[in-house]
Amino acid sequence: MSDTFNEGITCEFLDDCDIVWDRPDSLLDTRLHYCPGCGHSVVHRLLMEVVDELGIRDRTIGIAPVGCSVFAYNYLNIDMQQAAHGRATAVATGIKRVRPDRIVFTYQGDGDLAAIGTGETIHTVNRGENIVIIFINNGIYGMTGGQMAPTTLPGVKTSTTTSGRDVSIHGHPLKIAEMLALLPGAYYVTRTSVISANHVRKTKKALLKAFKYQMEGKGGVSFVEVVSNCPAGWKMTPVDSNKWLETNVFDNFPLGDIKLPVKD
Amino acid sequence: MSQKHLMKGNEALAEAAIRAGMKGYFGYPITPQSELLEYLSVHLNNRGGSFVQAESEIAAINMVYGAAGIGERAMTSTSSPGFSLMQECISYIACAELPCLLVNIVRGGPGLGTIQPSQGDYFQAVKGGGHGDYKLIVLAPNSVQEMADFVYLGFDLADKYRNPVLILSDGALGQMMEAVKFPDYDIEAHKVDKSEWATTGNATGTHKVITSLYIKTEKMEEVNLKLQAKYREIQEKEVRYETVETEDADLVIVAFGLSARVAHKAVDICREQGMKVGLLRPKTLFPFPKDQIKSLAEQVDQMLVVEMNAGQMLEDVQLNVSGKIPVEFYGRMGGLIPTPDEIVNKIKSMYEQYNPMEVTHV
């Protein structure tokens, strides 16, 4: 299928045209397995734009989690390691400590980073590892079929909260970014989304900053949370899922910088 | 050859790891292996490596995964309950074929157990431990000297076969002090080319991926078959063992690690008293010296397996003896170590009960 994906897009004047939009070199030319409208695809692209713009493909190592983005390495043309569920930041620590000259990032969902991997997440940040953590928070376990996540909002129905998340039974949505921002090892903590062109641009800027901080060896984790959607898991159209983000989720997970680097 | 040092087993192992070019050590405190962690916290960062005290054994082994995956020599050490915690990631490491060194300074179990020495983790070490069909190369030292020697061997075997290697020791060997010599070891000469698979960055245009995920069943079977072929090669080429007075023996003790040391003393006592007793000591528990057990079963009348557990290696000995001769067992548990006298008494009772008319050598 992927061979014929761009079939028909030809232009006899192509040689004379300026290219204003193209696939980043580091994004492989293959069809993604993500559901239509899913935010993962957009963040993957932004991430590879950043890697290409910074010219760091030859020294960047990404860690793929367990979850929908476990297959990130099928799309990102950079060296990658797949980590056990929740352990991505420990794997990243191992790499960065023996090769501090490498650029290391993890790419994790909410179940991975904020449930099973909470311990690793907190201690990696607390040690101030000089890495980037990209946290895709869509409030659900997508890959296993839509179960409650640590970030699921109160009242939201999932396959393990069929009457809606009751905080007296299931606890509260975990605002892990705010928790991490309290730690001295957190250098930069921000929360963005990819629901519109404007938000996509902001996310790109945040990712660029995060990687630059690591390259400058500022010391400390740069943490970019992208509040994203899961149309299939939420049982919504992509458009409705983005509306839901605006009307419900951003109130609970407000967008914007949570911790900015202290000026030198 | 360098001078002699008087060191604890744990410290000798740690020092050898630095001398073997270990770049990353990731560990968590647990008795009776903590000296290893403490020694490396003092010395590793000053000598070209990186020491991290992890927040858990789970984090520690995953740090090893990352460091090994980028092609550097990496290691973790722990004791029994901690080793149980590491099993998930060890399975990942085995499947992703990442060379690294693991150390289990075994203590008495099950559960939180005791901090005294044991060999109760034999099954866990040689039969998998984690999920799926995989094997570790398992080395069983019986002295402080071997605690050091097996580090170099372990890293070399790990690199050669792209397989995790486990040093299975125990609390007594970790804690006891003996003289040890560190061999001259040229790190550069022992380096293997890992550029084909180590994730150091995509400099060629083709990216490298370390994973143990293969959704397609045929591919997953292919990966399994490749692993099994590797394990067969290891079984064929890497068996290591020591024999003591087996040439004319009619009774042979099979024991590893600390038990083998005690058994060696028992052999000496038996010989003084005119009993023709020998010892087979596997140094590699995987690969297990199957052929040596089989050929001894043709030679001797009886075997005795001595372990600090309820009889775990016993099953592997029985499997290879295949009922040809009687195989008896003597073991202590809960952190207790068998004494030479206990073993000698067991051997005497075996000679008393032994009726050669019941045994036919085929």
Boltz contact constraints between the chains, C-beta under 6 A:
constraints:
  - contact:
      token1: [A, 57]
      token2: [B, 202]
      max_distance: 6.0
  - contact:
      token1: [A, 58]
      token2: [B, 201]
      max_distance: 6.0
  - contact:
      token1: [A, 58]
      token2: [B, 203]
      max_distance: 6.0
  - contact:
      token1: [A, 59]
      token2: [B, 201]
      max_distance: 6.0
  - contact:
      token1: [A, 61]
      token2: [B, 199]
      max_distance: 6.0
  - contact:
      token1: [A, 73]
      token2: [B, 209]
      max_distance: 6.0
  - contact:
      token1: [A, 77]
      token2: [B, 207]
      max_distance: 6.0
  - contact:
      token1: [A, 78]
      token2: [B, 202]
      max_distance: 6.0
  - contact:
      token1: [A, 78]
      token2: [B, 207]
      max_distance: 6.0
  - contact:
      token1: [A, 79]
      token2: [B, 199]
      max_distance: 6.0
  - contact:
      token1: [A, 79]
      token2: [B, 201]
      max_distance: 6.0
  - contact:
      token1: [A, 79]
      token2: [B, 202]
      max_distance: 6.0
  - contact:
      token1: [A, 79]
      token2: [B, 207]
      max_distance: 6.0
  - contact:
      token1: [A, 79]
      token2: [B, 208]
      max_distance: 6.0
  - contact:
      token1: [A, 80]
      token2: [B, 209]
      max_distance: 6.0
  - contact:
      token1: [A, 81]
      token2: [B, 69]
      max_distance: 6.0
  - contact:
      token1: [A, 81]
      token2: [B, 199]
      max_distance: 6.0
  - contact:
      token1: [A, 81]
      token2: [B, 210]
      max_distance: 6.0
  - contact:
      token1: [A, 82]
      token2: [B, 211]
      max_distance: 6.0
  - contact:
      token1: [A, 82]
      token2: [B, 213]
      max_distance: 6.0
  - contact:
      token1: [A, 84]
      token2: [B, 88]
      max_distance: 6.0
  - contact:
      token1: [A, 84]
      token2: [B, 89]
      max_distance: 6.0
  - contact:
      token1: [A, 84]
      token2: [B, 92]
      max_distance: 6.0
  - contact:
      token1: [A, 87]
      token2: [B, 62]
      max_distance: 6.0
  - contact:
      token1: [A, 90]
      token2: [B, 59]
      max_distance: 6.0
  - contact:
      token1: [A, 90]
      token2: [B, 62]
      max_distance: 6.0
  - contact:
      token1: [A, 90]
      token2: [B, 63]
      max_distance: 6.0
  - contact:
      token1: [A, 91]
      token2: [B, 62]
      max_distance: 6.0
  - contact:
      token1: [A, 91]
      token2: [B, 65]
      max_distance: 6.0
  - contact:
      token1: [A, 91]
      token2: [B, 66]
      max_distance: 6.0
  - contact:
      token1: [A, 93]
      token2: [B, 63]
      max_distance: 6.0
  - contact:
      token1: [A, 94]
      token2: [B, 63]
      max_distance: 6.0
  - contact:
      token1: [A, 94]
      token2: [B, 66]
      max_distance: 6.0
  - contact:
      token1: [A, 94]
      token2: [B, 67]
      max_distance: 6.0
  - contact:
      token1: [A, 95]
      token2: [B, 66]
      max_distance: 6.0
  - contact:
      token1: [A, 95]
      token2: [B, 70]
      max_distance: 6.0
  - contact:
      token1: [A, 97]
      token2: [B, 24]
      max_distance: 6.0
  - contact:
      token1: [A, 97]
      token2: [B, 50]
      max_distance: 6.0
  - contact:
      token1: [A, 97]
      token2: [B, 52]
      max_distance: 6.0
  - contact:
      token1: [A, 98]
      token2: [B, 23]
      max_distance: 6.0
  - contact:
      token1: [A, 98]
      token2: [B, 24]
      max_distance: 6.0
  - contact:
      token1: [A, 98]
      token2: [B, 50]
      max_distance: 6.0
  - contact:
      token1: [A, 98]
      token2: [B, 67]
      max_distance: 6.0
  - contact:
      token1: [A, 98]
      token2: [B, 72]
      max_distance: 6.0
  - contact:
      token1: [A, 99]
      token2: [B, 70]
      max_distance: 6.0
  - contact:
      token1: [A, 119]
      token2: [B, 55]
      max_distance: 6.0
  - contact:
      token1: [A, 120]
      token2: [B, 59]
      max_distance: 6.0
  - contact:
      token1: [A, 123]
      token2: [B, 55]
      max_distance: 6.0
